[in-house]
């Protein structure tokens, strides 16, 4: 089976960092490069966090590209209240020894797709500013992506930045609107499914018990996230949104999707809302997205933990047997 050639567009962020680890440790995926956008934290810090995650994965050859520092129109608002002032749980790791590439992220995306038409998948885990900038620069090249999978939006679940808006779409709604209007078909992995992916205290303690460099990194960066979830919503554990999008690329059977037409609200009280019209009822049957509506959370954690800690397969299975999944 051919491997998935992937560009990851990220804004690390705790869960982005976990997604990078999963992608780089999944043999089904070849990560052509990691592009960074301002989102959970500003661009410079997010780039350092991406490089740290690459270092922790051991895939040192993976290149990182800096992209757009500000949303297209809207004033930039970070998510440091959720991820910490450094974006990864206020651990303040030393600056990585590696450096990012000189090529701009938008140019890297376009050049890679242009040179490999129909062969490169884009995985967008942050605000869609880099993707929209690439579309505005050369939409015909962007229509040659193999597929585009994103973590963002919500169809039926409540938003996490307002009653109706998910953060990635809310922070740059104009970029999301450009993507969904571009003719590129999207798989949307939104809050409808990611809210079921909870790294519970038991699973987090399992990781802690593995007691190696990678497990300590994951345990440490997620502590701030755990505290945030408890303070905000009395959830024990933390929702790790972004790794689910990687897992669905590896194993599409994890999620059930519905065809829909998605439009984005760009201003007003519902700013950032994804208007999801299942089946294109209001668009004469035209659809532009596959929207994930259900997920097998246990199978996700089998994949996630199994890829990151394959040497502990028996212990992972033992603990998952005792875990209660929604």
N, C-alpha and C positions, 0 to 999 in steps of 0.2 A: 504494500500500500504506500502510495506517495506521501511524503511528508508535507505538512502545511507550511508554506513559506509566509512568514508573518512579520508585519511591522506593528509594534506596540506603541500606541500614543497614550501617554500617561501623565499624571500630575501628583506624584507620590508625596504625601498620603500613605497611611498605614496599610489600607487594603490594596492599593496599587502595588506596594512593595511586596506583599504576599503574592499578588498576581504575577509579578515579574519572576519570583522564585518558581512558581508553578510552571510557567511557560518554559523557562530555561531548564527545568528538570523533567520536562515531558518529551520523550523521544519522538513523538509524532510531529513535533513542531521544530522548525528552523526559524529562529528569530533573526531576521535580516538586519534589524536595527531597532533601537528604542528612541522614540521622539518624545519630547517633553513640552508641556504647556503649563501656563499658570492656572492654578485651580485651588486645590486644597491648601497649597502654599505657593508663594511667588516663584517665578521661573528659576531663579538662581538656586534657591534652596531645593526646589523640586528636582533639579538636575543632579545636585549632589546626592539626594536621596535615591535617585534612580541608579547612580553609579555605585552607591553602597549596596543596594539590593543585588546588582550584578556581581559585585565582589563576593557577597555572601552565597551566591548560587554556585560559584566556582567557574562560571562560564566567562572567563576574563576577556575572551576575544570579542564579546558583544559590544558594539559601538553605540554611543549615546549622542543624540543631537538635540540642541536647544531650539525651541520654537518661539511661539508667540507669547509675549509678556503680558498683554492686556486683551480683554474681550473686544470684539469688533466695534461695539457701540456703547454698551453699558459700562458703568463704573465697576472696576474690579472689586470683588468682595471675597476674601479667602475663607477657609474653613478651619482656621487654627484653633477655634474653640472645640472642634471635634478631634483634630489630629495632633494638637500641640503646636507650640510656636515654631518648632523645627520641622513639623509635618510628620514626624515619626516618634511621637510619644514623649517628646522632651528628653531624649536620651543624649543629644548633642554629641554624636559620634565624631571622631576626628575626620577631617577632610579626606576623602578618598585619594589615593595616590594616582589614580587614573585621571585623565582629562576628557572632556567631551570633544566631539569632532568640530571642525571649523564650519562645515557645511550647515546651512540653516535647515531645520527640520522640514519645513515646507518643500524646499528644493530636494531634499533627500527622498521624501515621499514621492514627489513627481518623477524624479529621475529613476527611482527603482521601479515604479509602475510602468513608466514609459519603456524601459528596457526589458520588461518582463510582462508584456500584456496578458491579462487573463490568468496570471500565475501567482499573484501576491494578494494575500488577505490583509485587510486593515482591521485592527482591534483597537477601538477607541474607549479608553477608560476614564477620561477626564472631560472637561469642557471641550466642545468641538471646534475650537478656534483654529487649530492647525489644519484640521480637515476642511473647514469652510474656506480658509485662505488658499488652500491648494485647489479647491473647486473653482474659486473666483479667478485664480491665475490660469488654470488649464482644465476646464471641465471635461473635455474630451478624453484627456489622459486619465482623469479620475474615474471615468466610466469604464475604464479597462481593468479596474481592480477585479479580482476573482470574486470577492464578497467583502462586505463590511459588517462587522459585529461591534455593537457598542453596549456599554453599561450606562444606562441613563433612562430617564423618564419613568412614567407610571401610567397604567391604563385604568385600574380600578382601586389600587391601594392609595392611601393617603400620602401626600408629599412629605418630604423631610426638610424643606425650606419654607414652605407655606402649606396651606391645606391641600394644594393641588400640584405643587411643583417639586421635582427632584433636583438636587443641587447642580449636577452637571449641565442640565438644560437651563436652569434658573440663572446660573452665573454668566452664561452667554447664550441667551435664547435666539439671538439673530443668527449665530453660527448653526445652531440646531435647525432653524428654519431653512437655511441655505442647503444643508445636507438633505433634508426630507423633500426639498423641492428640486433636487438635482437630477433625478432619474436613476440614481444609484439605489439598488434595493438593499435594505438594511435589516439585520436581525437585532431587535431591541431586547436587551436583557435588563429589565427595569425592576422597580421596587416590588412589583407583584410577585416576583420569584426570589429576589435577593433577600427580602426580609425573613425568609425561611432558613437562610444560611447563617446560623448563629454558632459562633465559636463559644461553646458553653464552658463554665468553670471546669467541668470534668475533662473536656477535650483539651482545654488549655493546660490543665495540670498534667495530662498525659504527655503533651509536648514538653513541659518542664522536666518531667521525669526522664526524658531521653538524655538530658544533660550533656549536650554537645554545643559547639559554637552556634550552629544554626538554630537549634531549639531555644537557646538562651536569647538570641536575637529576636525571634518571634515572640517569645514570652514577654520580653522587655518592651518591645514597641507596642504590643497590644494592651498593656496595662492602662495607659491613658485612655484608650478607646473603651475599655471595660468601665472605667470610672465615669466616662461621659454617658454611656448608655444607662448606667444606674441612676445617675443624677437627673437625666432628661426623661427617662421613660420607665424606670424601675425594671429594666431588663438585666438579668444576670448573664454576663458574657458580652459578646459584641458581634454585631452583624458585619460579616466580611463580604461586601458586595462584589468587588472586582474579580476575585479569583473564580467566581462562578462563570463569568463570560469566557475565561480561558478554558475552564472545564467543559463547557458546552462545545467549544471548538474541538476539543479532544474527543468528546463523546456526545454527539448531538442528541442521543436518546435520553440524556439526563432531563431534558426539558420538553414540554409540550408547547407548541406555538399555534397562533391563529393569524391568518392573513388579515391585514388591516391597512387603512389609510391613516397616516399620522401627520398632523399639522401642529405647529407650535405657536403659542401665544407669546408675543414679543413685548407687550406693554400692559399696564393696568394691574388690577388686583390679582389676576390670574397669570401674571408674567412667568414664563417658563413652563407653563402647563403643556403637557402633550395631549392633544385632542385625538383620541384613538377611536376610529370609526371601523369597527370590525366588519369585514366583508365589503367595505366601501359602499355602505348603504347610501350615503349622502354624496358619493362621487361616481355614481353610475357604474359601480363595480370595480373602479380603479383602486388598486392597492399599491403601497410603496414600502411595506415592511412586514416582517414576520415578528410578532410580538409574543414573547415568552409569558405564559400564564400559569404554568405549573412546573414543579421541579421535584426530583427525587433527592432530598437532602442527604439521606444516608449514603446513596451512591456517590454524591459529590464528595463527602468527607472520606469515603474509601479511596477515591482518586487523589484528593488533595493531600491527605496524610500519607498515603502510600507512595506518592511520587517524591515527597519531601523527605520521608524517612523509611525507605524501602527495607532497611535492615531491621525494622521493628514491626514487620507485617503482622506477626502473631499477636502482639500486644494491642495493635490498632484494632484488629478484628475483635479481640476480647472486649475492649472498651466500647466499641460501636454496638456490640450485641446488647449491652446494658443501657445504651443511650436511648432516650425517648425522642423520636422525631415527629414533627407535626404531620 
